[in-house]
Amino acid sequence: MKKCFIFVACLLMLASCKDSVHTQETNALKQKVDSLERVSVQKDIEINDMLETFNSIEEGFRAINEAQGRVTVERRGEGANATARIQENMQFIQQTMGQNKELINKLRLRLRETTISSDQLRKTLENLTAQMEQKESELTVLRQELAAKDIHIAELDEQVSQLSEDVVQLKDENTRKEETIGIQDKELNTAWFVFGTKKELKEQNILKSNEVLQANFNKNYFTKIDIRVDKEIKLMSRDAKLLTNHPAGSYTLERDANRQYVLYIKNSQQFWSTSRYLVVQVK
């Protein structure tokens, strides 16, 4: 009877432990789900805010197009009333372009700070900036045509000049940003490789005491490559051994028609994930 009691007690304790472990796992999973939900909600808020700004800019351009159409119609008329209406529409165009410029700058800042990675959003921003530049060119031509008819928009002269400078600065900033992104992108996709005999690798401190890539190895001895493009490395030898660690299955060593080895990289991201330096010993 006593043994039976002990057995039952052990079963109850085991069940209690399992329940405790299950509860801990459930709580941990719930916390993870809650965290992911919060991130998802925040991203939805950011995307919705940016989409609203996009829509506001597009609405601004639509209103500008309509005002340009009204100016075209009024130019066919004569008298003070037509001139006054032209001036009013031109001032509206200028004001709306200024608002669009501020919204575009707002979007640019949001895209810099956001954790959302979207090439489409950045492409849309580039298109909006191009529309701003196009509208500025159209406004300049329109002002010249109005001036030819002695319809001067004196109040706009200084504003238009400032807007032209802002558009130029905006374009320069975009150019600098694209160059920076290009450089960063190239650096992120750069790797280096070298192959040589054991003696050659030792002479360059690449191989030292049977250890590879220790301190003070000659980096200039390596060849720089773009991992997005370079997927094949000819080793010019019938005997080759990788000294650096790279995931199995991400590459193959195969012989060419001359029985010399060629390294084929099947999965670049995986192959270079452990090291951006490749060292191959040949004979």
Helices and strands as residue ranges (DSSP letters): H 2-74, H 80-113, H 119-148, H 154-188, E 190-196, H 198-203, E 207-208, E 211-212, G 219-221, E 223-226, E 232-234, E 240-242, E 251-255, E 261-265, H 268-271, E 277-282
